[in-house]
């Protein structure tokens, strides 16, 4: 997709699952490679994409987004579910490049807006979001559709 000083941003393939598992594990997201490969393929076949930032070795960063039609807007919306840069690769502009690539993918898909779904409070997240053009848009609520088996 794009390249900058040895850093490549490209769409993830199911074969990228093992390296992506390492990156996700650094953020506490343990997903078995086979399951991750299936999720990558499902997004590729559906309305979304996963973009990787690669230099050498496992991915340095990842952004996962999907798009959907909205009743209250004439164009679809894109939503970033995961935006992660490895701990050793932060503060190098990789997150900004991933947001830029995600924005381009959303525009190509015909979207009119890009949302970022943020998890629990993370130091520096608000400043990063504002620096990359995101503005707060209210609270988000979530409800499970099935009772957990716990």
C-alpha positions in Angstrom: 0.0 0.0 0.0 2.6 2.6 1.0 6.2 2.7 2.2 8.3 5.2 4.2 11.9 4.8 5.1 11.8 1.0 5.1 8.4 0.9 6.7 5.7 -0.7 4.6 1.9 -0.4 5.3 -0.1 -3.2 3.6 -3.2 -5.3 4.0 -2.9 -8.3 6.3 -3.2 -11.8 4.9 -4.1 -14.9 6.9 -0.4 -16.0 6.7 0.5 -12.9 8.8 -1.4 -14.3 11.8 1.6 -15.7 13.7 3.6 -12.5 13.7 0.4 -10.4 14.4 -0.2 -12.7 17.4 3.1 -11.5 18.9 2.1 -7.9 18.5 -1.4 -8.4 19.9 0.1 -10.3 22.9 2.2 -7.3 23.8 -1.1 -5.5 24.4 -2.6 -8.4 26.4 -4.7 -9.8 23.5 -4.0 -13.5 23.3 -5.6 -14.9 20.1 -4.5 -18.3 18.8 -2.9 -18.0 15.3 -5.6 -20.2 13.6 -8.4 -18.1 15.0 -6.7 -14.9 14.1 -6.1 -16.1 10.5 -9.8 -16.9 10.2 -10.7 -13.4 11.5 -8.3 -11.7 9.0 -9.9 -13.6 6.2 -13.5 -12.8 7.4 -12.7 -9.1 7.4 -11.0 -9.3 4.0 -14.2 -11.0 2.6 -16.6 -8.7 4.4 -16.7 -4.9 4.9 -13.3 -4.2 6.4 -9.6 -4.6 6.4 -6.6 -5.0 8.7 -3.5 -3.0 7.8 0.0 -3.8 9.1 3.1 -1.7 9.5 6.1 -3.8 8.7 9.9 -3.2 8.7 11.4 -6.6 9.3 10.3 -9.4 11.6 6.8 -9.3 13.1 4.5 -6.3 12.5 5.4 -3.0 14.2 1.8 -1.9 14.2 -1.7 -2.8 13.2 -5.0 -1.0 12.5 -8.3 -3.0 12.0 -11.4 -1.3 10.6 -14.7 -2.1 9.1 -17.4 0.0 7.4 -21.1 0.0 7.6 -24.2 2.0 6.4 -25.9 4.3 8.8 -29.5 5.5 8.9 -28.5 9.0 10.0 -25.8 9.6 7.3 -25.8 9.5 3.5 -22.4 7.7 3.3 -21.2 4.7 5.3 -19.0 5.1 8.4 -15.7 3.4 9.0 -14.8 2.3 12.5 -11.3 1.5 13.8 -11.6 -1.3 16.4 -7.9 -1.9 16.9 -5.0 0.6 16.6 -1.8 -0.7 18.1 1.9 0.0 17.8 4.4 -2.3 19.5 6.0 -0.9 22.7 9.5 -0.7 21.2 8.2 1.1 18.0 6.1 3.9 19.6 6.9 7.6 19.1 8.1 7.0 15.6 5.0 8.1 13.6 3.8 4.6 12.9 0.4 5.2 14.5 -0.1 8.4 12.4 0.8 6.4 9.2 -1.6 3.7 10.2 -4.4 6.2 10.7 -3.6 7.8 7.4 -3.7 4.4 5.6 -7.0 3.6 7.4 -8.4 6.9 6.3 -7.5 6.2 2.7 -9.0 2.7 2.8 -12.2 4.2 4.3 -12.4 6.8 1.5 -11.9 4.1 -1.1 -14.8 2.2 0.5 -17.0 5.3 0.1 -17.1 6.3 3.8 -17.8 9.8 4.9 -16.5 9.5 8.5 -13.9 7.5 10.4 -14.5 6.6 14.1 -12.0 5.3 16.5 -13.3 3.1 19.3 -11.0 3.5 22.3 -10.7 1.0 25.1 -10.1 1.9 28.7 -8.2 5.2 29.4 -4.7 5.0 28.0 -2.1 7.6 28.7 -1.6 9.9 25.7 -4.6 8.5 23.7 -6.6 11.8 23.8 -3.6 13.8 22.6 -2.9 11.3 19.8 -6.5 11.3 18.7 -6.7 15.1 18.6 -3.3 15.3 16.8 -4.6 12.9 14.1 -7.9 14.8 13.6 -10.3 12.8 15.8 -12.7 14.7 18.1 -14.6 13.3 21.0 -18.2 12.4 20.0 -19.9 11.3 23.3 -20.1 8.1 25.2 -20.2 4.6 23.8 -22.2 1.8 25.5 -22.0 -1.9 24.8 -24.3 -4.8 25.7 -23.5 -8.5 25.4 -26.0 -10.4 23.2 -25.6 -13.7 25.1 -25.0 -14.4 28.8 -21.5 -15.5 29.4 -20.8 -19.1 30.3 -18.8 -18.2 33.4 
